[in-house]
Structure formats: structure tokens, C-alpha cells
Amino acid sequence: MTKETPFILSLQVGTPRTLGTEGAPDPMDRTWTTGFFKEPVTESLSLGPAGLVGDGVADRRVHGGPEKAVLAYSAHHYSDWEAILDRRLPYGAFGENFTMVGQSEVDVCIGDRYAVGETLIEVSQPRQPCWKLARRWRVPDLAARVQESGRTGWYFRVRREGRVAPGDLLTLLERPFPEWTIAKANAIMGQHPADPAACAALAACPALSASWRQTIESRAAGKAVDSLSRLVGPNAP
């Protein structure tokens, strides 16, 4: 467990943009539309149920919405990834809105409620990285590597609107489900074959997002869950 008082080290937003060349031979060069590019801001921003003002997503089928209003990622992971990828990574490199000090997947539990700035936010689910992370950094297996590492990040839903800013502290107000850390939820999702009892127990957590509950319930029932397109993208060879 980290010991620092959690705070937002860096705050990022970005809107969708279209990049690439139609029909390029290399899948990494083909046209794609993404809201993945997040840039740091220094001022406070309004945060509501749909997320931060000035932020956006390209594919609303799988990104954004009330259960995924804010993506958080631990600043503590950056040195590991920079060593693995042999490059410097700016904050926001993993598409996150909040780059966090004092929190990681082992410190945060589903259903945790925090006061931050003027707002009240609640942890809804782990983040499952998609192929756009790999495309952003031109590392074909990066999404799979992030998922396998457990260093995925997590999402917040917004329970009270207000403004947040870089440097704002997160004050834990309530932890109703201390048994369900993000790390433990990731481990259950990543089990192959799935453990039906563990999946059913996680799905029963009332603070878990509906999309994760549906996926976990399918795994508990022994149904196949095809995550390949999420990891490699629509233009994979």
C-alpha cells in the first residue's frame, strides 16, 4: 500500500481527432478516430456526470458515459513503463484524466467515495485498455501487456458536480467494499479459465458498473467473452 495522501498530480483532457492515412499498408498508419490524446491543464475544470469540461471520447459504445466519467492512472507506474518501452512518457500517456500520486490498483476499491475539489466521486470499475493505447504508442501488444500487468487504471463516476484542479487531494469518505480492490477485480477478469464462484462474487458487488457486471456474469456462466477486437483493433491484419 502506498502511504502518500492521494492527490491529482496532473489533470488531462482532450477531444477526438482523426489521424492516419486511408488504406495505408501498415495497420498502425491507417485512419483512426480517437479521443486518446489528453493534454495537461493547469487551471481548475468543471466535472459532471459526463466527465470533465473539454474532454471527449470517439466511440461512445465502449468509452465514456456516467460509469466512466473519469479515468485515473497511477503516476507510480510511469517509471516501470518508461523502462519497459525505453522512452519518456508524458502524463496522460495512458489516456487518463487524473494522474494520481498515492493510489494504485492495490489501494483503490470498487465503491470507494472520495471528496476531491468541490466534487464527490466513486470508483466504478477497473479500466480495460483497448487497441487505441497500442496505436497511440505504436506498440502492437501494449494493450494486452497493460492488462496482463494489472497496471490498468480505474474509472470514477461522479456523485456531486463541481470543479477539480491539479494538486487537489482525494479524501476517502467511504469504503463499503474493502474486499474488492481494483487489483483483485483485474485478477478475476484475467483468469483463464474463469473461476465461476469468484466471478459470481464480484458480479454481486452493487457498486460495480453495469458493463463489468454483465461481462463477469457471462464468465461466471461459462460463456465465451471475445476481447480480441478490443485489444488489437478493427484494422489488425
C-alpha positions in Angstrom: 0.0 0.0 0.0 1.3 3.5 -0.8 1.5 5.9 2.1 1.1 9.3 0.4 -2.1 11.3 0.8 -3.7 10.8 -2.7 -3.7 13.8 -4.9 -4.1 14.7 -8.6 -0.5 15.2 -9.9 -1.7 16.1 -13.4 -5.1 16.8 -14.9 -5.7 16.0 -18.6 -8.4 16.5 -21.2 -8.7 16.1 -25.0 -11.3 15.9 -27.7 -11.5 13.3 -30.6 -9.3 13.8 -33.6 -8.9 11.7 -36.8 -5.4 10.6 -37.8 -3.6 8.4 -40.3 -3.9 7.6 -44.0 -6.8 5.7 -45.6 -5.6 2.3 -46.9 -2.1 2.5 -45.6 -0.2 -0.8 -45.8 0.8 -0.7 -42.1 -2.3 -1.0 -39.8 -0.6 1.4 -37.4 -0.8 4.1 -40.2 -4.4 3.6 -41.2 -7.1 6.1 -40.5 -8.5 6.1 -36.9 -10.5 8.5 -34.8 -9.7 8.8 -31.1 -10.1 10.9 -28.0 -7.0 9.2 -26.5 -4.7 12.2 -26.8 -5.0 14.0 -23.5 -3.2 17.2 -22.7 -2.4 18.6 -19.2 -4.1 21.7 -18.0 -3.1 23.9 -15.1 -6.5 25.5 -14.3 -9.5 24.0 -12.5 -12.1 22.4 -14.6 -15.8 21.6 -14.1 -16.5 17.9 -13.6 -20.0 16.5 -14.1 -21.6 13.1 -14.7 -20.4 13.1 -18.3 -16.8 13.9 -17.3 -14.6 17.0 -17.4 -15.4 20.0 -19.5 -13.2 20.0 -22.5 -12.9 16.2 -22.6 -14.4 13.8 -25.1 -14.4 10.2 -26.4 -14.7 8.9 -30.0 -16.5 5.7 -29.5 -19.3 6.0 -27.0 -20.2 2.3 -27.3 -17.3 1.4 -25.1 -15.9 4.7 -23.7 -17.3 7.5 -21.6 -20.7 7.7 -20.0 -21.7 8.1 -16.3 -19.8 4.9 -15.3 -16.6 6.0 -16.9 -16.7 9.8 -16.4 -13.1 10.0 -15.3 -10.1 7.7 -16.0 -7.4 7.6 -13.3 -3.9 6.2 -13.6 -1.1 5.9 -11.1 1.9 8.1 -11.6 3.9 5.4 -9.8 3.6 3.2 -12.9 5.3 5.6 -15.3 8.9 4.7 -14.4 8.1 1.0 -15.0 6.6 1.6 -18.4 9.4 4.0 -19.4 11.9 1.3 -18.6 9.9 -1.4 -20.5 9.2 0.8 -23.6 12.6 2.6 -23.5 11.0 6.1 -23.9 9.9 9.0 -22.0 6.1 9.2 -21.4 4.2 12.4 -20.6 1.4 12.3 -18.1 -1.8 11.4 -19.9 0.1 8.8 -21.9 -2.4 6.1 -20.9 -5.3 8.3 -21.8 -6.1 9.2 -18.2 -7.7 12.3 -16.9 -6.3 12.1 -13.4 -2.7 11.1 -13.0 -2.6 10.0 -9.3 0.0 10.1 -6.6 -0.7 7.9 -3.6 -3.0 5.5 -5.3 -2.6 2.3 -7.4 -4.8 -0.7 -8.2 -3.9 -2.3 -4.8 -5.0 0.9 -2.9 -8.4 1.6 -4.6 -11.6 -0.4 -4.1 -14.8 -0.5 -6.1 -17.3 1.7 -4.4 -14.7 4.0 -2.8 -16.1 7.5 -2.4 -13.8 10.4 -2.4 -14.1 14.2 -1.9 -11.9 16.0 -4.4 -12.0 19.7 -5.0 -15.7 20.6 -5.0 -16.8 17.1 -6.2 -17.7 13.7 -4.9 -16.5 10.8 -7.0 -16.9 7.0 -6.7 -14.9 4.1 -8.1 -16.9 2.1 -10.6 -14.6 -0.4 -12.3 -11.1 -1.2 -13.5 -10.1 0.1 -16.8 -9.7 -2.4 -19.7 -7.3 -0.9 -22.1 -8.3 -1.0 -25.8 -6.3 -1.2 -29.0 -6.1 2.6 -29.2 -3.4 2.6 -26.5 -1.3 0.4 -28.7 -1.9 2.6 -31.7 -1.0 5.7 -29.8 2.4 4.4 -29.0 2.9 2.1 -32.0 3.4 -0.9 -29.8 1.1 -3.6 -31.2 0.8 -5.7 -28.0 0.7 -2.8 -25.5 -3.0 -3.1 -24.6 -2.5 -6.8 -23.8 0.7 -6.1 -21.8 -1.0 -3.4 -19.7 -4.0 -5.7 -19.0 -1.7 -8.6 -18.1 0.4 -6.4 -15.8 -2.6 -5.3 -13.7 -1.4 -1.7 -14.1 -4.7 -0.8 -15.8 -6.1 2.3 -14.0 -9.7 2.6 -12.9 -12.8 4.7 -13.5 -14.8 7.1 -11.4 -18.4 8.0 -11.6 -19.4 11.5 -10.4 -21.8 11.8 -7.4 -21.6 15.5 -6.9 -20.6 18.1 -9.6 -18.1 20.8 -9.1 -14.6 21.9 -10.0 -11.3 20.0 -9.7 -7.7 21.1 -10.3 -4.2 19.7 -10.4 -2.9 19.3 -6.8 -6.4 18.5 -5.3 -6.3 16.0 -2.5 -8.6 12.9 -2.5 -10.2 12.4 0.8 -11.7 8.9 1.3 -15.2 9.3 2.8 -16.5 5.7 2.5 -15.1 2.3 1.6 -18.1 -0.1 1.6 -16.3 -2.9 -0.2 -12.7 -3.2 1.0 -12.5 -6.7 -0.3 -12.9 -5.6 -3.9 -9.7 -3.8 -4.8 -9.1 -2.9 -8.5 -6.2 -5.4 -8.4 -8.4 -8.2 -7.2 -11.1 -7.4 -9.8 -8.5 -7.4 -12.5 -7.2 -10.8 -11.4 -10.6 -12.3 -11.6 -11.3 -10.9 -15.0 -7.9 -12.2 -16.2 -8.3 -15.8 -15.0 -8.3 -18.4 -17.8 -10.3 -20.5 -17.4 -12.6 -18.3 -15.4 -13.4 -19.1 -11.8 -17.2 -19.1 -11.8 -17.5 -18.7 -8.0 -15.1 -15.7 -8.0 -16.9 -14.1 -11.0 -20.3 -14.5 -9.3 -19.0 -12.9 -6.1 -17.6 -9.9 -7.9 -20.7 -9.5 -10.0 -22.7 -9.3 -6.8 -20.9 -6.1 -5.7 -23.6 -3.4 -6.1 -21.1 -0.7 -6.8 -19.6 -2.4 -9.8 -20.5 -0.9 -13.2 -23.2 -2.5 -15.2 -20.9 -3.3 -18.1 -18.4 -5.1 -15.9 -21.2 -6.9 -14.2 -22.5 -8.2 -17.5 -19.1 -9.4 -18.6 -18.4 -11.1 -15.3 -21.8 -12.7 -15.2 -21.1 -14.1 -18.7 -17.8 -15.5 -17.5 -19.4 -17.0 -14.4 -22.0 -18.8 -16.6 -19.1 -20.2 -18.7 -19.9 -18.1 -21.8 -17.0 -17.0 -24.1 -16.0 -13.4 -23.9 -14.2 -12.2 -27.0 -11.9 -9.4 -26.1 -9.6 -9.7 -29.2 -11.1 -6.8 -31.1 -10.8 -4.6 -28.0 -7.1 -5.4 -27.8 -6.0 -5.3 -31.4 -8.5 -3.1 -33.1 -10.5 -3.2 -36.3 -7.6 -2.8 -38.7 -5.5 -5.6 -37.5 -4.0 -7.7 -40.3 
